[in-house]
Amino acid sequence: MVDVTPADAVPPAEVGEVELYHPHSWWTKYVFSQDAKVIAVQYSATATAIGLVALVLSWLMRLQLGFPGTFDFITPEAYYQFITMHGMIMVIYLLTALFLGGFGNY
């Protein structure tokens, strides 16, 4: 026959000299998090940063259209590259990361 002790009588398995619960720093809380809401905030912040790059590209395209020939660094080839990069960033990175990653995880 086996002696079984009730569950409320079992002492906790804690070691006094070991710190089991440490405070989280910013790095461990937000970078290495597995929480879905924190990951959603990460997706949203990344999408916002990428959206700012797309916004700058949009401004450069509008400057070229508004003042043609004024800005020497915007060549016709660079203008077409700006259009392509702006479109790809807005559709793939910003919309996908923000809507599916950010709003989908939150």
N, CA, C and O atoms as a GROMACS GRO file, in nm:
protein
  424
    1MET      N    1   0.083  -0.117   0.000
    1MET     CA    2   0.000   0.000   0.000
    1MET      C    3   0.089   0.125   0.000
    1MET      O    4   0.192   0.127   0.066
    2VAL      N    5   0.048   0.230  -0.074
    2VAL     CA    6   0.127   0.352  -0.089
    2VAL      C    7   0.061   0.463  -0.009
    2VAL      O    8  -0.060   0.482  -0.013
    3ASP      N    9   0.146   0.536   0.066
    3ASP     CA   10   0.097   0.653   0.140
    3ASP      C   11   0.091   0.773   0.046
    3ASP      O   12   0.193   0.808  -0.014
    4VAL      N   13  -0.022   0.836   0.032
    4VAL     CA   14  -0.038   0.953  -0.053
    4VAL      C   15  -0.073   1.071   0.036
    4VAL      O   16  -0.167   1.066   0.115
    5THR      N   17   0.007   1.179   0.021
    5THR     CA   18  -0.022   1.300   0.099
    5THR      C   19  -0.114   1.390   0.018
    5THR      O   20  -0.105   1.393  -0.105
    6PRO      N   21  -0.200   1.461   0.084
    6PRO     CA   22  -0.287   1.553   0.011
    6PRO      C   23  -0.206   1.663  -0.057
    6PRO      O   24  -0.097   1.698  -0.012
    7ALA      N   25  -0.261   1.718  -0.165
    7ALA     CA   26  -0.188   1.818  -0.244
    7ALA      C   27  -0.163   1.945  -0.166
    7ALA      O   28  -0.062   2.011  -0.190
    8ASP      N   29  -0.247   1.982  -0.074
    8ASP     CA   30  -0.225   2.106   0.000
    8ASP      C   31  -0.119   2.091   0.107
    8ASP      O   32  -0.076   2.191   0.165
    9ALA      N   33  -0.075   1.970   0.136
    9ALA     CA   34   0.028   1.950   0.237
    9ALA      C   35   0.168   1.942   0.179
    9ALA      O   36   0.265   1.934   0.254
   10VAL      N   37   0.181   1.943   0.047
   10VAL     CA   38   0.312   1.933  -0.016
   10VAL      C   39   0.377   2.071  -0.012
   10VAL      O   40   0.318   2.167  -0.060
   11PRO      N   41   0.498   2.082   0.043
   11PRO     CA   42   0.564   2.213   0.048
   11PRO      C   43   0.610   2.256  -0.092
   11PRO      O   44   0.642   2.170  -0.175
   12PRO      N   45   0.615   2.386  -0.119
   12PRO     CA   46   0.661   2.432  -0.250
   12PRO      C   47   0.809   2.404  -0.269
   12PRO      O   48   0.888   2.406  -0.174
   13ALA      N   49   0.845   2.377  -0.393
   13ALA     CA   50   0.984   2.346  -0.425
   13ALA      C   51   1.057   2.474  -0.459
   13ALA      O   52   1.086   2.500  -0.576
   14GLU      N   53   1.086   2.554  -0.361
   14GLU     CA   54   1.158   2.679  -0.382
   14GLU      C   55   1.293   2.672  -0.314
   14GLU      O   56   1.307   2.615  -0.206
   15VAL      N   57   1.390   2.729  -0.379
   15VAL     CA   58   1.524   2.734  -0.325
   15VAL      C   59   1.549   2.877  -0.282
   15VAL      O   60   1.528   2.970  -0.359
   16GLY      N   61   1.593   2.895  -0.161
   16GLY     CA   62   1.608   3.029  -0.106
   16GLY      C   63   1.712   3.115  -0.174
   16GLY      O   64   1.692   3.236  -0.187
   17GLU      N   65   1.823   3.058  -0.217
   17GLU     CA   66   1.931   3.140  -0.273
   17GLU      C   67   1.921   3.160  -0.424
   17GLU      O   68   2.008   3.224  -0.483
   18VAL      N   69   1.818   3.108  -0.487
   18VAL     CA   70   1.800   3.123  -0.631
   18VAL      C   71   1.685   3.221  -0.656
   18VAL      O   72   1.576   3.205  -0.601
   19GLU      N   73   1.711   3.320  -0.739
   19GLU     CA   74   1.608   3.418  -0.774
   19GLU      C   75   1.527   3.364  -0.892
   19GLU      O   76   1.575   3.361  -1.005
   20LEU      N   77   1.406   3.321  -0.864
   20LEU     CA   78   1.323   3.262  -0.970
   20LEU      C   79   1.246   3.367  -1.049
   20LEU      O   80   1.221   3.348  -1.168
   21TYR      N   81   1.211   3.475  -0.987
   21TYR     CA   82   1.131   3.579  -1.052
   21TYR      C   83   1.215   3.706  -1.061
   21TYR      O   84   1.234   3.776  -0.961
   22HIS      N   85   1.263   3.734  -1.179
   22HIS     CA   86   1.344   3.854  -1.198
   22HIS      C   87   1.264   3.957  -1.276
   22HIS      O   88   1.180   3.921  -1.358
   23PRO      N   89   1.288   4.084  -1.251
   23PRO     CA   90   1.216   4.187  -1.326
   23PRO      C   91   1.262   4.188  -1.472
   23PRO      O   92   1.379   4.166  -1.503
   24HIS      N   93   1.168   4.214  -1.560
   24HIS     CA   94   1.200   4.216  -1.702
   24HIS      C   95   1.252   4.354  -1.741
   24HIS      O   96   1.195   4.456  -1.703
   25SER      N   97   1.359   4.355  -1.817
   25SER     CA   98   1.407   4.480  -1.874
   25SER      C   99   1.330   4.507  -2.003
   25SER      O  100   1.252   4.423  -2.048
   26TRP      N  101   1.353   4.623  -2.061
   26TRP     CA  102   1.286   4.656  -2.186
   26TRP      C  103   1.322   4.554  -2.293
   26TRP      O  104   1.237   4.512  -2.371
   27TRP      N  105   1.447   4.515  -2.297
   27TRP     CA  106   1.498   4.423  -2.399
   27TRP      C  107   1.429   4.287  -2.389
   27TRP      O  108   1.384   4.233  -2.490
   28THR      N  109   1.421   4.232  -2.269
   28THR     CA  110   1.360   4.100  -2.255
   28THR      C  111   1.208   4.105  -2.267
   28THR      O  112   1.147   4.007  -2.308
   29LYS      N  113   1.148   4.216  -2.233
   29LYS     CA  114   1.002   4.224  -2.240
   29LYS      C  115   0.951   4.246  -2.382
   29LYS      O  116   0.852   4.183  -2.422
   30TYR      N  117   1.016   4.333  -2.458
   30TYR     CA  118   0.962   4.370  -2.588
   30TYR      C  119   1.032   4.304  -2.706
   30TYR      O  120   0.971   4.290  -2.813
   31VAL      N  121   1.155   4.262  -2.691
   31VAL     CA  122   1.225   4.202  -2.804
   31VAL      C  123   1.208   4.050  -2.805
   31VAL      O  124   1.189   3.990  -2.911
   32PHE      N  125   1.216   3.988  -2.688
   32PHE     CA  126   1.207   3.843  -2.681
   32PHE      C  127   1.073   3.795  -2.626
   32PHE      O  128   1.066   3.688  -2.565
   33SER      N  129   0.970   3.872  -2.646
   33SER     CA  130   0.839   3.838  -2.591
   33SER      C  131   0.768   3.734  -2.678
   33SER      O  132   0.786   3.729  -2.799
   34GLN      N  133   0.687   3.652  -2.612
   34GLN     CA  134   0.602   3.558  -2.684
   34GLN      C  135   0.455   3.593  -2.666
   34GLN      O  136   0.367   3.517  -2.708
   35ASP      N  137   0.430   3.707  -2.606
   35ASP     CA  138   0.293   3.754  -2.586
   35ASP      C  139   0.239   3.808  -2.718
   35ASP      O  140   0.306   3.886  -2.785
   36ALA      N  141   0.119   3.768  -2.755
   36ALA     CA  142   0.062   3.807  -2.884
   36ALA      C  143   0.041   3.957  -2.893
   36ALA      O  144   0.059   4.015  -3.001
   37LYS      N  145   0.003   4.022  -2.785
   37LYS     CA  146  -0.021   4.167  -2.790
   37LYS      C  147   0.109   4.244  -2.805
   37LYS      O  148   0.113   4.346  -2.874
   38VAL      N  149   0.215   4.197  -2.742
   38VAL     CA  150   0.345   4.264  -2.757
   38VAL      C  151   0.396   4.243  -2.900
   38VAL      O  152   0.454   4.334  -2.959
   39ILE      N  153   0.375   4.126  -2.955
   39ILE     CA  154   0.414   4.100  -3.093
   39ILE      C  155   0.333   4.187  -3.188
   39ILE      O  156   0.386   4.234  -3.289
   40ALA      N  157   0.207   4.211  -3.158
   40ALA     CA  158   0.124   4.300  -3.240
   40ALA      C  159   0.179   4.442  -3.237
   40ALA      O  160   0.179   4.510  -3.339
   41VAL      N  161   0.224   4.486  -3.121
   41VAL     CA  162   0.284   4.620  -3.111
   41VAL      C  163   0.414   4.624  -3.191
   41VAL      O  164   0.443   4.725  -3.254
   42GLN      N  165   0.491   4.516  -3.189
   42GLN     CA  166   0.614   4.510  -3.268
   42GLN      C  167   0.582   4.520  -3.417
   42GLN      O  168   0.648   4.594  -3.490
   43TYR      N  169   0.483   4.445  -3.462
   43TYR     CA  170   0.442   4.452  -3.602
   43TYR      C  171   0.397   4.594  -3.638
   43TYR      O  172   0.433   4.646  -3.743
   44SER      N  173   0.318   4.656  -3.552
   44SER     CA  174   0.267   4.790  -3.580
   44SER      C  175   0.379   4.893  -3.584
   44SER      O  176   0.378   4.981  -3.670
   45ALA      N  177   0.474   4.883  -3.493
   45ALA     CA  178   0.587   4.977  -3.493
   45ALA      C  179   0.673   4.959  -3.617
   45ALA      O  180   0.718   5.057  -3.676
   46THR      N  181   0.696   4.835  -3.657
   46THR     CA  182   0.775   4.809  -3.777
   46THR      C  183   0.702   4.859  -3.901
   46THR      O  184   0.763   4.919  -3.990
   47ALA      N  185   0.573   4.835  -3.908
   47ALA     CA  186   0.495   4.882  -4.022
   47ALA      C  187   0.492   5.034  -4.029
   47ALA      O  188   0.495   5.091  -4.138
   48THR      N  189   0.486   5.100  -3.914
   48THR     CA  190   0.488   5.246  -3.912
   48THR      C  191   0.622   5.299  -3.960
   48THR      O  192   0.627   5.396  -4.035
   49ALA      N  193   0.730   5.237  -3.917
   49ALA     CA  194   0.863   5.280  -3.962
   49ALA      C  195   0.880   5.259  -4.112
   49ALA      O  196   0.935   5.345  -4.180
   50ILE      N  197   0.833   5.147  -4.162
   50ILE     CA  198   0.841   5.122  -4.306
   50ILE      C  199   0.749   5.218  -4.382
   50ILE      O  200   0.781   5.260  -4.493
   51GLY      N  201   0.635   5.252  -4.322
   51GLY     CA  202   0.544   5.348  -4.383
   51GLY      C  203   0.607   5.486  -4.396
   51GLY      O  204   0.577   5.559  -4.491
   52LEU      N  205   0.692   5.523  -4.302
   52LEU     CA  206   0.762   5.651  -4.312
   52LEU      C  207   0.859   5.652  -4.430
   52LEU      O  208   0.876   5.755  -4.495
   53VAL      N  209   0.922   5.539  -4.458
   53VAL     CA  210   1.010   5.530  -4.575
   53VAL      C  211   0.927   5.548  -4.702
   53VAL      O  212   0.968   5.618  -4.794
   54ALA      N  213   0.811   5.484  -4.707
   54ALA     CA  214   0.723   5.499  -4.823
   54ALA      C  215   0.673   5.642  -4.836
   54ALA      O  216   0.655   5.692  -4.947
   55LEU      N  217   0.651   5.709  -4.724
   55LEU     CA  218   0.607   5.849  -4.726
   55LEU      C  219   0.716   5.940  -4.784
   55LEU      O  220   0.686   6.030  -4.861
   56VAL      N  221   0.840   5.915  -4.748
   56VAL     CA  222   0.951   5.994  -4.803
   56VAL      C  223   0.962   5.972  -4.954
   56VAL      O  224   0.984   6.066  -5.029
   57LEU      N  225   0.946   5.848  -4.997
   57LEU     CA  226   0.949   5.820  -5.141
   57LEU      C  227   0.835   5.893  -5.213
   57LEU      O  228   0.853   5.943  -5.323
   58SER      N  229   0.719   5.898  -5.150
   58SER     CA  230   0.605   5.969  -5.209
   58SER      C  231   0.635   6.118  -5.220
   58SER      O  232   0.602   6.181  -5.321
   59TRP      N  233   0.696   6.174  -5.117
   59TRP     CA  234   0.732   6.317  -5.123
   59TRP      C  235   0.833   6.344  -5.235
   59TRP      O  236   0.821   6.444  -5.306
   60LEU      N  237   0.930   6.256  -5.250
   60LEU     CA  238   1.029   6.276  -5.356
   60LEU      C  239   0.964   6.268  -5.494
   60LEU      O  240   1.000   6.344  -5.584
   61MET      N  241   0.870   6.178  -5.512
   61MET     CA  242   0.801   6.169  -5.641
   61MET      C  243   0.719   6.296  -5.667
   61MET      O  244   0.716   6.346  -5.780
   62ARG      N  245   0.653   6.346  -5.563
   62ARG     CA  246   0.572   6.467  -5.581
   62ARG      C  247   0.659   6.590  -5.606
   62ARG      O  248   0.621   6.679  -5.682
   63LEU      N  249   0.777   6.594  -5.544
   63LEU     CA  250   0.869   6.704  -5.572
   63LEU      C  251   0.914   6.703  -5.717
   63LEU      O  252   0.923   6.808  -5.780
   64GLN      N  253   0.941   6.585  -5.771
   64GLN     CA  254   0.982   6.575  -5.910
   64GLN      C  255   0.869   6.616  -6.004
   64GLN      O  256   0.892   6.682  -6.105
   65LEU      N  257   0.746   6.578  -5.969
   65LEU     CA  258   0.633   6.617  -6.054
   65LEU      C  259   0.601   6.766  -6.042
   65LEU      O  260   0.565   6.830  -6.141
   66GLY      N  261   0.615   6.821  -5.922
   66GLY     CA  262   0.583   6.962  -5.901
   66GLY      C  263   0.689   7.057  -5.955
   66GLY      O  264   0.657   7.165  -6.005
   67PHE      N  265   0.815   7.016  -5.944
   67PHE     CA  266   0.926   7.101  -5.987
   67PHE      C  267   1.021   7.019  -6.074
   67PHE      O  268   1.128   6.980  -6.028
   68PRO      N  269   0.983   6.992  -6.199
   68PRO     CA  270   1.068   6.906  -6.283
   68PRO      C  271   1.202   6.972  -6.313
   68PRO      O  272   1.209   7.091  -6.343
   69GLY      N  273   1.308   6.893  -6.305
   69GLY     CA  274   1.441   6.941  -6.336
   69GLY      C  275   1.511   7.014  -6.223
   69GLY      O  276   1.629   7.046  -6.236
   70THR      N  277   1.443   7.040  -6.113
   70THR     CA  278   1.503   7.113  -6.002
   70THR      C  279   1.595   7.024  -5.920
   70THR      O  280   1.702   7.068  -5.877
   71PHE      N  281   1.556   6.902  -5.898
   71PHE     CA  282   1.633   6.810  -5.815
   71PHE      C  283   1.711   6.716  -5.906
   71PHE      O  284   1.654   6.632  -5.975
   72ASP      N  285   1.844   6.732  -5.904
   72ASP     CA  286   1.928   6.655  -5.995
   72ASP      C  287   1.939   6.508  -5.957
   72ASP      O  288   1.966   6.424  -6.042
   73PHE      N  289   1.919   6.476  -5.830
   73PHE     CA  290   1.936   6.337  -5.787
   73PHE      C  291   1.817   6.250  -5.825
   73PHE      O  292   1.824   6.127  -5.815
   74ILE      N  293   1.707   6.312  -5.868
   74ILE     CA  294   1.590   6.234  -5.912
   74ILE      C  295   1.594   6.226  -6.064
   74ILE      O  296   1.535   6.308  -6.134
   75THR      N  297   1.665   6.126  -6.112
   75THR     CA  298   1.671   6.102  -6.256
   75THR      C  299   1.546   6.026  -6.299
   75THR      O  300   1.473   5.976  -6.213
   76PRO      N  301   1.519   6.017  -6.429
   76PRO     CA  302   1.402   5.937  -6.471
   76PRO      C  303   1.408   5.792  -6.424
   76PRO      O  304   1.305   5.733  -6.388
   77GLU      N  305   1.528   5.734  -6.423
   77GLU     CA  306   1.541   5.596  -6.374
   77GLU      C  307   1.511   5.589  -6.224
   77GLU      O  308   1.444   5.497  -6.178
   78ALA      N  309   1.562   5.687  -6.149
   78ALA     CA  310   1.537   5.689  -6.004
   78ALA      C  311   1.389   5.714  -5.976
   78ALA      O  312   1.334   5.660  -5.880
   79TYR      N  313   1.325   5.795  -6.060
   79TYR     CA  314   1.182   5.821  -6.041
   79TYR      C  315   1.101   5.692  -6.054
   79TYR      O  316   1.013   5.665  -5.973
   80TYR      N  317   1.131   5.613  -6.156
   80TYR     CA  318   1.061   5.485  -6.173
   80TYR      C  319   1.094   5.388  -6.060
   80TYR      O  320   1.008   5.310  -6.019
   81GLN      N  321   1.216   5.394  -6.010
   81GLN     CA  322   1.251   5.309  -5.896
   81GLN      C  323   1.174   5.353  -5.771
   81GLN      O  324   1.131   5.269  -5.692
   82PHE      N  325   1.158   5.483  -5.753
   82PHE     CA  326   1.081   5.533  -5.638
   82PHE      C  327   0.936   5.487  -5.646
   82PHE      O  328   0.877   5.449  -5.545
   83ILE      N  329   0.878   5.491  -5.767
   83ILE     CA  330   0.740   5.445  -5.783
   83ILE      C  331   0.728   5.297  -5.748
   83ILE      O  332   0.636   5.257  -5.676
   84THR      N  333   0.821   5.217  -5.798
   84THR     CA  334   0.817   5.074  -5.771
   84THR      C  335   0.837   5.045  -5.623
   84THR      O  336   0.764   4.966  -5.564
   85MET      N  337   0.937   5.109  -5.562
   85MET     CA  338   0.963   5.086  -5.420
   85MET      C  339   0.846   5.132  -5.334
   85MET      O  340   0.808   5.064  -5.239
   86HIS      N  341   0.789   5.247  -5.368
   86HIS     CA  342   0.675   5.298  -5.292
   86HIS      C  343   0.557   5.201  -5.298
   86HIS      O  344   0.495   5.170  -5.197
   87GLY      N  345   0.528   5.153  -5.418
   87GLY     CA  346   0.416   5.060  -5.433
   87GLY      C  347   0.439   4.928  -5.360
   87GLY      O  348   0.349   4.877  -5.294
   88MET      N  349   0.559   4.874  -5.371
   88MET     CA  350   0.588   4.747  -5.303
   88MET      C  351   0.586   4.763  -5.152
   88MET      O  352   0.534   4.676  -5.081
   89ILE      N  353   0.641   4.872  -5.103
   89ILE     CA  354   0.641   4.894  -4.958
   89ILE      C  355   0.498   4.911  -4.907
   89ILE      O  356   0.462   4.851  -4.806
   90MET      N  357   0.418   4.990  -4.976
   90MET     CA  358   0.282   5.014  -4.929
   90MET      C  359   0.197   4.888  -4.932
   90MET      O  360   0.125   4.860  -4.836
   91VAL      N  361   0.205   4.812  -5.038
   91VAL     CA  362   0.118   4.695  -5.051
   91VAL      C  363   0.168   4.578  -4.968
   91VAL      O  364   0.093   4.520  -4.890
   92ILE      N  365   0.294   4.544  -4.983
   92ILE     CA  366   0.343   4.422  -4.919
   92ILE      C  367   0.381   4.445  -4.775
   92ILE      O  368   0.333   4.375  -4.686
   93TYR      N  369   0.468   4.542  -4.750
   93TYR     CA  370   0.520   4.556  -4.615
   93TYR      C  371   0.422   4.627  -4.522
   93TYR      O  372   0.390   4.575  -4.415
   94LEU      N  373   0.375   4.743  -4.561
   94LEU     CA  374   0.291   4.821  -4.471
   94LEU      C  375   0.155   4.754  -4.449
   94LEU      O  376   0.116   4.730  -4.335
   95LEU      N  377   0.084   4.725  -4.555
   95LEU     CA  378  -0.050   4.670  -4.539
   95LEU      C  379  -0.048   4.530  -4.480
   95LEU      O  380  -0.131   4.498  -4.394
   96THR      N  381   0.045   4.446  -4.524
   96THR     CA  382   0.051   4.310  -4.471
   96THR      C  383   0.094   4.311  -4.325
   96THR      O  384   0.030   4.247  -4.242
   97ALA      N  385   0.200   4.382  -4.294
   97ALA     CA  386   0.250   4.382  -4.156
   97ALA      C  387   0.152   4.452  -4.062
   97ALA      O  388   0.132   4.407  -3.949
   98LEU      N  389   0.092   4.559  -4.106
   98LEU     CA  390   0.003   4.634  -4.017
   98LEU      C  391  -0.130   4.561  -3.996
   98LEU      O  392  -0.174   4.543  -3.883
   99PHE      N  393  -0.194   4.521  -4.105
   99PHE     CA  394  -0.326   4.461  -4.090
   99PHE      C  395  -0.321   4.317  -4.040
   99PHE      O  396  -0.393   4.281  -3.947
  100LEU      N  397  -0.239   4.235  -4.101
  100LEU     CA  398  -0.235   4.095  -4.059
  100LEU      C  399  -0.154   4.077  -3.931
  100LEU      O  400  -0.197   4.005  -3.840
  101GLY      N  401  -0.038   4.140  -3.924
  101GLY     CA  402   0.045   4.122  -3.805
  101GLY      C  403   0.001   4.205  -3.688
  101GLY      O  404  -0.013   4.154  -3.577
  102GLY      N  405  -0.022   4.333  -3.711
  102GLY     CA  406  -0.058   4.422  -3.601
  102GLY      C  407  -0.199   4.403  -3.551
  102GLY      O  408  -0.221   4.370  -3.435
  103PHE      N  409  -0.296   4.423  -3.640
  103PHE     CA  410  -0.436   4.409  -3.598
  103PHE      C  411  -0.476   4.263  -3.579
  103PHE      O  412  -0.563   4.232  -3.497
  104GLY      N  413  -0.413   4.173  -3.653
  104GLY     CA  414  -0.447   4.032  -3.641
  104GLY      C  415  -0.403   3.971  -3.510
  104GLY      O  416  -0.471   3.883  -3.456
  105ASN      N  417  -0.291   4.015  -3.457
  105ASN     CA  418  -0.242   3.961  -3.329
  105ASN      C  419  -0.299   4.033  -3.209
  105ASN      O  420  -0.302   3.977  -3.100
  106TYR      N  421  -0.345   4.155  -3.227
  106TYR     CA  422  -0.396   4.230  -3.112
  106TYR      C  423  -0.537   4.188  -3.088
  106TYR      O  424  -0.601   4.238  -2.995
   0.00000   0.00000   0.00000
